[in-house]
Amino acid sequence: MPNKKINYLIGNAELLTKQVPGPKRKMEKVPLYSANEIKTRLIPQLNMLIESSNSLNNELCPKDLTVSAVTLHPSFIAKTAFPSKFLRSFGGVNLGSKSVKILPDKWNKVVPPEETPTTKLFVAVKRSQLNEFRHSLEALTDEDELINDLEKIWNIEFIQPDSKIKDNPEQIQGYFEIGLHLLPSGDTEFIKREFIKLAQKLEVKIHADLAIGISNLWFVPCVGNENSVHELAKFSFVRVIRPIPTLRSFTPIFKAQPISANIKITKQKPLDSSIKVAILDGGLPESHILEPWIKNYKLADSKADDHPDGPSHGLGVTSAFLFGPLKPGLIDTKPYSYVDHHRVVDGNIVYEDPLELYRTLNHIEDILLSRQYEFLNLSLGPNLPIDDDEIHPWTSLIDSYLADGETFLTIAAGNNGECDLESGLCRIQIPSDCINALSVGSSTHLDSQWRKASYSAIGPGRSPGRIKPDLLAFGGSPDQYFHIPDAINSSQIVPTCGTSFSAPYLLRSAVGIRAVLGDQVSLMAIKALLIHNAIKNEECKNHIGWGKIPENLNDIIVSPDGVVKILYQGELNPGKYLNVPLPIPSDGIKGMISIKATCCIACDTDPQDSAMYSKAGITIKWNPQKGKISQSFFKQKSFATEAELRSDAGKWETVLHNQLNKRGSSMDEPAFELHYSARENGADAGSRARPIRYAFLVTIEAPKNQNIFTDILTEYSDILAEIEPQIDLPIQIQS
């Protein structure tokens, strides 16, 4: 009897799509505040700002420029409401933003005002200009055109130096990182020069050679007395001062002796030798059992010695990618690809020189800049949980290299899940808050009894990027350890656990999809496939993200009987509306069905705007019946709190995912509609923005239509095509 045909994915679905006109917008607007109300609120604030700014020494305000905080009213924080005319009248330059919560006295909603998130802008303005603006504000009338922008301003204030200083319980005394605002255009070197001159006066050593410039932010490490460094907070362009954190520990959570059982790995070529993969970690032992599959071993600093725990950690991470958790005896699993290992952390960091953290990031940047890898894993980073107010340079730098969707990066979420909840010390660690990477936590077990491992860091992430960690993969627990080769005798295995191993284990599945299906599926589509097919339990999203990845690739890439998985992939243009038809058989679908959809994008970021970090957002409408009113499909409550929804934050996520049930007969030419909104520095970017890569994956589960896959493929045979394996099967594709 011949084997039954296995159905995989239906591709080319993007050929069904077409651009359509957008909806007509209503431009009716009722003023929220009168001129007198605006003046009553803003003039006293402005007077206090002028007084505080004029009290500063000139050396703190290069070229007479001071940086003030302008808080927007929460009714006016959409990109189309950005107060550009106010900034011109104010004489100010927008430098960045962060999110804050306020309780307005009134707003443009029916319900009574309540505390809600809004945006605080950092604005550079000449002190001499402030008096001129006060005069124009005093003369404001209800007929003045500027009133439309001034009502958007809730507060104007001086930024207190103490508000720029962050604490870190893991700090090493005397080492600090300072983030400076720079002007977004024109000459900015004068800001750096004046700052360094002030630091020298205060006997604070600035390591400008290690500085990192991202957008119009300049992060520079320094060494000095804590009081002197805090004096630097008075410099107008200082945005943040924080102690430099240590590196996450390479020491495993559970450190045990090798178990007596030996392993032997069958030497065989990987499934696809053309895939470019790299592990960025702590190095490898001089000799080890994984040598046949290590294509290149590179040292970022060839003169440095190994970190004492680096090779054992690096060997375990690399083994997790190649073979997953090891079992005693003969291992006959075929790796999906070769792998390069880059030692980016070495013995120099052991001497408790926090500046090595900057050098490590420079090593990582060099690898990202080379563009030689499609898949990367990072199981290290600063020992620092994320901060809602500020984007860390590790995060913003890495995100910038992933914005084109051409690199798939997994990052360990961190092993700090048992730290203090109230203070946020258990939240995911930097840089796993990258919105263009996958943050990976740990599950306790491989099988269905899995839960989030207690040590695995939790969310939420920052908004946008609220759902973090993105996914869980098996990382081990005291009930079921993750076994890796011993660094001294790599024919023996060592029990361990940690997100350091769950992240490369998930990367193994991602590379497995590429190895089996080839480049028919983009890297963005691979991300969508993993999230789309993740397994959930009753735990909350803050703990498990979108869920745990399946242990078998078939559960990701196969469409069982009664199920069809349809993949759309391509580019979206800014401001355009894309009609995305959902193909169904012409005679309809019987019974109740389940429709699951996932949309993933990669996009540029504005690191100076923590409140508006992503430059792209996707709004998706669902039209189950042509010509009828569209319905909601992606519940934004999944991505944002109620307050964040009111502040427009839920529209700017890079991942959307949901599932709903419908009666099959209720659908008539069903379609989704995707709209890509673009912003820059919080304002509408319009057509200036570049196209973004997307992957949109839809699964229809129709139990009473066992042949739905074949029916759709046959009916749309002139357009759609099955995405089939590029290799001869059967092979062992169990992760």
C-alpha positions in Angstrom: 0.0 0.0 0.0 1.5 3.4 -1.0 2.2 5.9 1.8 -0.5 8.5 2.2 0.6 11.9 0.9 1.5 14.5 3.5 0.2 18.0 3.0 2.5 20.8 4.0 1.9 24.6 3.5 0.1 26.4 0.7 2.3 29.2 -0.6 2.2 32.0 -3.2 -0.9 33.4 -1.4 0.5 36.9 -1.7 -0.4 36.6 -5.4 -4.1 36.8 -4.4 -3.6 40.2 -2.7 -4.2 43.6 -4.2 -4.0 47.2 -3.0 -7.3 48.9 -2.4 -8.4 52.5 -1.6 -8.4 53.4 2.1 -11.5 54.6 4.0 -12.5 58.2 3.9 -11.6 59.9 7.2 -13.9 62.3 9.1 -12.0 65.5 9.9 -14.6 67.0 12.3 -12.9 68.4 15.4 -14.3 70.0 18.5 -11.8 72.1 20.5 -11.0 70.6 23.9 -9.7 73.8 25.6 -10.2 77.5 25.1 -7.4 80.0 24.8 -7.9 81.1 28.4 -7.8 77.6 29.7 -4.6 76.9 27.8 -2.9 80.1 29.1 -4.0 79.4 32.6 -2.3 76.0 32.5 0.8 76.7 30.4 2.0 80.2 31.4 2.8 79.3 35.1 4.6 76.2 33.8 6.5 78.2 31.3 7.5 80.7 34.0 8.9 78.0 36.2 10.8 76.5 33.2 12.3 79.9 32.4 13.4 80.5 36.0 15.0 77.0 36.3 16.7 77.2 32.9 18.2 80.7 33.5 19.7 79.5 36.8 21.9 77.0 35.0 25.6 77.9 34.3 26.4 78.5 30.7 28.7 75.4 30.6 25.6 73.2 31.2 23.7 74.7 28.2 26.0 74.5 25.1 25.1 77.3 22.6 22.4 78.5 25.1 20.4 75.3 24.5 18.5 73.6 27.2 16.4 70.4 27.0 12.9 70.7 28.4 10.1 68.1 28.8 6.9 68.6 27.0 4.1 66.2 28.0 1.3 65.6 25.5 -2.4 65.4 26.4 -3.4 61.8 26.0 -6.2 62.8 23.6 -3.5 63.9 21.1 -0.8 61.3 20.9 -1.6 59.6 17.6 1.0 60.2 14.9 -1.4 62.4 12.9 -1.8 64.7 16.0 1.9 65.4 16.5 2.3 69.1 17.5 4.7 70.2 14.8 3.3 73.8 14.7 3.8 74.1 18.4 7.4 73.0 18.1 8.1 75.6 15.4 6.5 78.3 17.5 8.3 77.2 20.6 11.6 77.2 18.7 12.2 73.7 19.8 13.7 70.5 18.3 12.3 67.2 19.2 15.0 64.9 20.5 13.1 61.9 21.7 10.4 60.7 24.1 9.3 58.3 26.8 6.0 57.1 28.1 4.5 58.6 31.3 1.1 58.3 33.0 -1.1 61.3 33.8 -4.7 62.1 34.9 -6.0 64.8 32.6 -8.7 67.2 33.8 -10.8 66.3 30.7 -10.5 64.5 27.4 -12.3 63.8 24.2 -14.1 60.7 25.4 -17.5 60.1 26.9 -16.3 58.4 30.1 -14.7 60.4 32.9 -10.9 60.9 32.7 -8.7 58.4 34.4 -4.9 57.9 34.6 -3.6 56.9 31.2 -0.3 56.6 29.4 0.8 59.5 27.3 4.0 60.8 25.7 6.7 63.0 27.2 8.8 64.7 24.5 12.4 65.9 25.1 12.8 69.2 23.3 15.9 71.3 22.8 15.3 75.0 22.8 17.4 78.2 23.3 16.8 79.8 26.7 16.5 83.2 25.0 13.6 81.7 22.9 11.6 80.8 25.9 10.7 84.4 26.7 9.6 85.1 23.1 7.3 82.1 23.3 5.8 83.3 26.6 4.9 86.6 24.9 3.2 84.9 22.0 1.4 82.6 24.5 0.1 85.6 26.5 -1.4 87.0 23.3 -3.2 83.8 22.3 -6.9 84.1 21.3 -9.5 81.5 20.4 -9.1 82.5 16.7 -5.3 81.9 16.7 -4.4 79.0 14.4 -1.8 77.8 17.0 -4.5 76.9 19.5 -5.1 73.6 17.7 -1.6 72.5 18.6 -1.4 74.2 22.0 -4.3 72.3 23.4 -2.3 69.1 22.7 0.3 70.3 25.3 -0.5 69.1 28.9 2.7 70.2 30.6 6.0 72.0 29.9 8.7 71.6 32.5 12.3 71.7 33.5 13.9 68.2 33.7 15.3 67.7 37.2 18.8 66.2 37.2 17.9 63.5 39.7 15.3 62.1 37.4 18.0 61.2 34.9 19.8 58.9 37.3 19.0 55.1 37.4 19.9 52.6 40.1 21.3 49.1 39.6 21.6 46.7 42.6 24.3 44.7 40.7 26.5 47.8 40.0 30.2 47.9 40.3 31.2 51.1 42.0 32.6 53.9 39.9 31.6 52.7 36.5 28.7 54.5 34.7 27.0 54.7 31.4 25.8 58.1 30.2 23.3 58.6 27.4 23.4 62.0 25.7 20.8 63.6 23.4 22.2 64.9 20.2 20.5 67.1 17.7 18.9 65.0 14.9 20.6 67.0 12.2 23.4 69.5 11.7 26.4 69.8 13.9 26.3 67.8 17.1 30.0 67.6 18.0 29.8 70.7 20.1 27.5 68.9 22.5 30.0 66.1 22.9 32.9 68.5 23.3 31.2 70.6 26.0 30.1 67.5 27.8 33.6 66.0 27.9 35.1 69.4 29.0 32.6 69.4 31.9 33.5 65.8 32.8 37.2 66.6 32.8 36.5 69.5 35.2 34.7 67.1 37.5 37.6 64.5 37.2 35.3 62.0 35.5 37.1 59.9 32.8 35.1 59.6 29.6 35.9 56.6 27.4 34.8 58.2 24.1 36.7 55.4 22.1 34.0 53.0 23.4 31.0 55.2 22.8 28.1 54.0 20.8 26.0 56.3 18.6 22.5 55.2 17.7 20.2 57.6 15.9 20.5 60.9 17.8 21.7 59.2 21.1 25.3 58.9 22.2 26.0 56.3 24.9 29.5 56.6 26.5 31.0 54.8 29.5 32.8 56.7 32.2 34.7 56.1 35.4 34.6 58.5 38.4 33.3 59.3 41.8 29.6 58.8 42.1 28.9 62.3 43.3 30.9 63.8 40.4 29.1 61.7 37.9 25.8 62.7 39.3 26.8 66.3 38.9 27.0 65.6 35.1 23.3 65.0 35.2 22.9 68.8 35.3 24.2 69.0 31.8 21.2 69.8 29.7 21.7 67.1 27.0 22.2 64.2 29.4 19.2 61.9 29.1 20.2 59.1 31.4 23.0 58.0 33.8 23.1 54.5 35.1 25.7 52.1 36.6 27.3 49.8 34.0 25.9 46.4 34.7 27.9 43.2 34.8 27.7 40.5 32.2 25.1 37.7 32.8 26.8 34.8 34.5 28.1 31.9 32.5 27.9 29.7 35.6 24.9 27.4 35.2 21.9 27.5 37.5 22.5 23.9 38.3 26.1 22.8 38.2 26.6 19.0 38.4 29.3 16.5 37.7 29.2 14.6 34.4 27.0 11.5 34.6 28.6 8.1 34.0 26.8 7.4 30.8 28.8 8.2 27.6 27.6 9.5 24.3 28.7 8.9 20.8 27.5 11.0 17.9 27.3 9.5 14.4 29.5 11.6 12.0 27.3 12.6 9.1 26.8 15.7 7.0 24.1 18.1 8.1 20.8 18.2 6.2 21.7 21.5 4.5 25.3 22.6 4.4 24.5 26.0 2.7 22.7 27.6 5.6 24.8 30.2 7.5 24.4 30.0 11.3 26.5 31.4 14.1 26.6 31.1 17.9 27.9 34.2 19.6 29.2 33.0 23.0 32.1 32.2 25.3 34.2 30.0 23.1 34.9 26.3 22.8 37.3 23.8 24.5 40.5 23.0 22.6 39.1 19.6 21.6 35.5 18.4 21.8 32.9 16.1 20.3 31.2 18.7 18.1 34.2 19.5 15.9 32.9 17.8 12.7 30.0 20.3 12.6 31.9 23.5 13.6 32.7 25.2 10.3 34.6 28.1 11.7 35.8 29.0 15.2 36.7 32.7 15.5 38.0 34.8 18.4 37.0 38.4 18.6 40.2 39.1 20.6 42.8 36.5 19.7 45.2 37.8 22.4 42.8 37.2 25.3 42.5 34.0 27.3 39.2 32.2 27.7 36.7 33.2 30.3 36.9 30.4 33.0 33.3 29.3 32.3 33.2 30.4 28.7 34.1 27.2 26.8 31.8 25.0 28.8 28.9 27.5 28.3 29.8 27.9 24.6 30.0 24.1 24.1 26.6 23.6 25.7 24.9 26.4 23.7 26.4 25.0 20.4 25.4 21.5 21.3 21.8 22.6 22.0 21.7 24.1 18.5 23.2 21.1 16.7 21.5 18.2 18.6 19.1 19.6 21.2 19.1 17.9 24.7 21.4 15.0 24.6 20.6 11.4 25.7 23.1 8.7 26.7 24.3 6.3 24.1 24.5 6.6 20.3 23.1 9.9 18.9 22.1 9.4 15.3 20.3 12.7 14.9 21.4 14.6 11.8 22.1 18.3 12.4 20.2 20.7 10.2 23.3 22.7 9.3 26.9 23.5 10.1 27.6 26.3 12.6 30.2 28.9 13.2 31.2 29.8 16.8 32.3 33.3 17.6 34.0 33.9 21.0 32.7 37.4 21.8 33.3 37.1 25.6 36.8 36.2 26.9 38.9 36.3 30.1 39.2 40.1 30.1 35.8 40.5 31.6 36.7 38.3 34.6 38.8 41.1 36.0 35.5 43.0 36.7 36.2 45.7 34.1 32.6 46.6 33.1 34.0 48.4 30.1 34.4 44.9 28.6 30.6 44.9 28.2 31.0 47.7 25.6 33.8 45.8 23.8 31.6 42.7 23.7 28.8 44.8 22.1 31.3 46.1 19.5 32.3 42.5 18.7 28.6 41.6 18.2 28.1 44.7 16.0 31.0 43.6 13.8 29.3 40.2 13.2 25.9 41.8 12.5 27.5 44.3 10.2 29.2 41.6 8.1 25.8 40.3 7.0 27.3 36.8 6.6 24.7 34.9 8.7 21.0 34.2 8.2 20.6 32.7 11.7 22.2 33.8 15.0 21.9 33.0 18.7 22.9 35.2 21.6 22.8 33.6 25.1 24.5 36.5 26.9 24.1 40.2 27.6 24.0 42.7 30.5 22.8 41.4 33.8 20.0 44.0 33.7 16.2 43.7 33.4 14.5 45.9 30.9 13.5 49.5 31.8 10.2 50.9 30.4 11.6 54.4 30.2 14.8 53.9 28.4 16.0 51.7 25.5 19.4 50.2 26.3 22.1 50.5 23.6 22.4 46.7 23.4 18.8 46.6 22.4 18.7 49.5 20.0 21.9 48.6 18.3 20.9 45.0 17.7 17.4 45.9 16.6 18.8 48.3 14.0 20.7 45.5 12.2 17.6 43.3 12.2 15.2 45.9 10.8 15.3 44.6 7.2 14.1 41.1 8.2 17.2 39.4 6.7 18.6 38.0 10.0 16.9 35.6 12.4 18.2 36.1 15.9 17.2 34.2 19.1 18.1 35.8 22.4 18.0 34.1 25.8 15.4 35.8 28.0 17.5 35.5 31.2 17.6 33.2 34.3 16.4 35.9 36.7 12.8 34.7 36.9 13.0 34.0 40.7 14.1 37.6 41.5 11.9 40.2 43.1 8.6 40.7 41.2 7.6 44.0 42.7 10.8 45.8 41.7 10.8 44.2 38.3 14.1 42.4 38.7 12.5 39.2 37.3 11.6 40.8 34.0 13.4 39.7 30.8 17.0 40.9 30.5 18.5 43.2 27.9 18.8 42.7 24.9 15.9 40.2 24.8 13.5 43.1 24.5 14.5 43.6 20.9 11.3 43.8 18.8 13.0 42.4 15.7 14.4 39.3 17.5 12.9 36.3 19.3 13.2 36.4 23.0 13.2 32.8 24.3 12.3 31.6 27.8 12.5 28.1 29.2 10.0 25.3 29.7 10.4 22.6 32.4 9.7 19.6 30.2 9.7 18.4 26.7 6.3 16.8 26.8 2.8 18.0 27.5 3.3 18.5 31.2 5.5 21.5 30.5 5.3 24.8 32.4 7.5 27.9 32.5 10.6 27.1 34.4 10.8 29.0 37.6 14.1 30.6 36.8 13.0 31.8 33.3 12.6 35.6 33.1 9.1 36.9 32.6 7.3 39.8 30.8 5.8 42.0 30.0 8.1 43.6 27.6 8.1 47.3 26.8 5.3 48.7 24.6 5.7 48.1 21.7 7.0 44.6 22.2 4.6 43.9 25.1 4.5 40.1 24.5 7.8 38.9 25.9 9.3 36.4 26.0 8.1 35.7 22.5 8.3 31.9 23.0 9.4 29.1 25.3 11.5 26.1 24.4 12.7 23.3 26.6 15.5 24.6 28.8 15.5 22.0 31.6 14.5 21.9 35.2 15.3 19.7 38.3 12.6 17.3 37.1 14.1 17.0 33.6 17.5 18.3 32.9 18.9 19.6 29.7 22.0 17.5 29.0 25.1 19.0 27.2 28.6 17.6 26.6 31.1 18.0 29.4 33.8 20.5 28.5 36.7 18.4 29.8 35.5 15.0 28.6 32.9 15.8 25.9 32.0 12.1 25.4 30.2 12.4 28.8 27.1 14.5 29.4 26.3 17.1 32.1 22.8 17.9 33.4 22.0 21.6 33.4 19.2 24.1 32.7 18.8 27.7 31.6 17.5 30.0 28.9 21.0 29.9 27.5 20.1 26.5 26.1 16.4 27.0 25.3 17.3 29.8 22.9 19.7 27.8 20.6 17.3 24.8 20.9 14.5 27.0 19.4 17.0 28.3 16.8 17.5 24.6 15.8 13.8 24.4 14.9 14.0 27.6 12.9 17.0 26.3 10.9 15.2 23.0 10.6 12.3 24.7 8.8 14.7 26.4 6.4 16.6 23.1 5.8 13.4 21.2 5.0 11.5 23.8 3.1 14.3 25.8 1.6 14.2 29.5 0.8 10.5 29.1 -0.3 9.9 30.4 3.2 11.4 33.8 4.3 13.0 34.3 7.6 9.9 36.4 8.6 7.7 33.4 7.6 9.8 31.1 9.8 9.2 33.4 12.7 5.5 33.5 11.9 5.4 29.6 11.7 7.0 29.2 15.1 4.6 31.7 16.8 1.6 30.5 14.9 2.1 26.9 15.9 3.2 27.5 19.5 1.5 25.4 22.2 -0.3 27.2 25.0 -1.2 26.2 28.5 -3.2 28.0 31.2 -0.3 30.2 32.2 -0.4 33.9 31.3 1.3 35.6 28.4 3.7 37.4 30.7 5.1 34.0 31.6 5.0 32.0 28.3 4.6 34.6 25.6 2.9 33.0 22.6 3.6 29.5 24.0 6.1 26.7 23.7 7.4 25.5 20.3 6.4 22.0 19.3 9.0 19.3 19.6 8.4 17.9 16.1 8.8 20.0 13.0 5.9 18.2 11.4 3.6 20.0 13.9 4.8 23.3 12.4 5.0 22.6 8.7 2.4 19.9 8.0 -1.3 20.5 7.4 -3.1 17.4 8.8 -6.4 16.2 7.4 -9.1 18.8 7.8 -6.5 21.6 8.2 -4.9 24.0 5.7 -2.1 26.4 6.4 -1.8 29.3 4.0 1.2 31.5 3.8 1.4 35.1 2.4 4.8 36.8 2.4 6.2 39.9 0.8 6.5 43.7 1.3 4.0 46.3 2.5 4.1 49.9 1.4 3.6 52.8 3.8 0.1 54.1 4.1 -1.4 51.6 1.7 -4.2 49.2 2.3 -3.7 45.6 1.1 -6.7 43.3 0.5 -5.8 39.7 1.5 -8.4 37.2 0.3 -8.7 34.0 2.2 -9.1 31.2 -0.3 -11.9 28.7 0.4 -13.6 26.1 -1.8 -16.4 27.5 -4.0 -18.9 25.2 -2.4 -18.1 26.6 1.0 -17.0 25.0 4.2 -19.2 22.8 6.3 -19.8 23.0 10.1 -17.9 25.0 12.6 -14.3 26.0 11.8 -11.4 27.5 13.6 -9.4 30.3 11.9 -6.0 31.2 13.3 -3.9 34.0 11.9 -0.4 35.4 12.6 1.3 38.5 11.2 4.9 39.3 11.7 6.9 42.3 10.4 10.4 43.7 10.8 10.8 47.4 11.0 13.2 50.3 11.8 13.2 51.8 15.2 13.6 55.2 16.9 15.7 54.3 20.0 15.4 57.9 21.3 11.6 57.4 21.5 10.9 54.7 24.0 7.3 55.7 23.9 7.2 55.3 20.1 10.0 52.8 19.5 8.8 51.0 16.4 8.5 53.0 13.2 5.9 50.7 11.7 2.5 49.4 12.8 0.0 47.1 11.2 -3.8 47.4 11.5 -5.7 44.4 10.3 -9.4 44.2 9.6 -11.4 41.0 9.0 -14.2 40.8 6.5 -15.9 37.4 6.6 -18.5 38.5 4.1 -17.8 40.7 1.1 -19.6 44.0 1.3 -20.4 43.8 5.0 -19.0 45.7 7.9 -15.5 44.5 8.9 -15.0 42.8 12.2 -12.2 42.7 14.7 -9.9 39.7 14.5 -6.8 40.6 16.4 -7.8 41.6 19.9 -5.5 44.4 20.9 -6.1 43.5 24.5 -3.7 40.7 23.8 -0.9 43.1 23.2 -1.7 46.1 25.4 -3.4 47.1 28.6 -6.7 49.0 28.5 -4.8 52.2 29.2 -2.3 51.5 26.4 -5.2 50.9 24.0 -6.5 54.3 24.7 -3.0 55.7 24.1 -2.8 54.0 20.6 0.1 51.8 21.8 -1.5 48.5 20.7 -1.3 49.5 17.0 2.5 49.4 16.9 3.4 45.8 17.7 5.5 43.7 15.3 3.6 40.5 16.0 -0.2 40.0 15.8 -1.7 36.6 16.6 -5.2 35.4 17.4 -7.7 32.6 16.8 -11.5 32.6 16.5 -14.3 30.1 15.7 -16.9 30.6 13.0 -19.6 28.7 11.1 -18.1 27.9 7.8 -21.3 28.7 5.9 -21.2 32.3 7.2 -18.2 33.2 5.0 -18.6 34.7 1.6 -15.4 35.8 -0.2 -13.7 36.3 3.2 -10.7 38.6 3.3 -8.3 40.4 5.6 -7.2 44.0 5.1 -3.7 45.0 6.1 -2.8 48.7 6.6 0.8 49.7 7.3 1.2 52.9 9.2 4.6 54.6 9.4 5.9 57.1 11.9 9.2 58.8 12.6 10.0 60.6 15.8 6.4 60.2 16.7 5.1 62.1 13.7 3.4 60.7 10.6 6.2 59.5 8.2 3.9 59.2 5.2 5.4 57.9 2.0 8.9 58.7 3.2 9.1 55.5 5.0 10.5 52.4 3.4 8.6 49.3 2.6 8.7 46.6 5.3 8.8 42.8 5.0 5.9 40.8 6.3 4.7 37.3 6.7 1.0 36.5 7.2 0.0 32.9 8.1 -3.6 31.7 8.3 -4.8 28.2 9.4 -8.3 27.0 8.7 -9.3 24.0 10.8 -12.4 22.4 9.4 -13.1 18.9 10.9 -16.1 18.2 8.5 -13.9 19.0 5.5 -11.1 16.5 5.6 -9.9 17.3 2.1 -9.9 21.1 2.5 -6.2 21.4 1.7 -6.6 19.6 -1.6 -9.9 21.3 -2.4 -8.3 24.8 -2.1 -5.1 23.9 -3.9 -7.1 22.4 -6.8 -9.4 25.3 -7.1 -6.6 27.9 -7.1 -4.1 25.8 -9.0 -3.3 28.6 -11.4 -2.1 30.8 -8.5 -1.4 28.8 -5.3 1.3 26.2 -4.9 2.3 23.7 -2.2 5.5 24.5 -0.3 7.0 21.0 -0.2 10.2 19.7 1.3 13.4 20.4 -0.7 14.9 17.1 0.5 14.1 13.5 0.3 11.9 12.3 3.1 11.4 10.5 5.4 14.1 11.9 7.6 14.2 12.3 11.4 12.9 15.9 12.0 12.1 15.5 15.6 13.6 18.3 17.5 
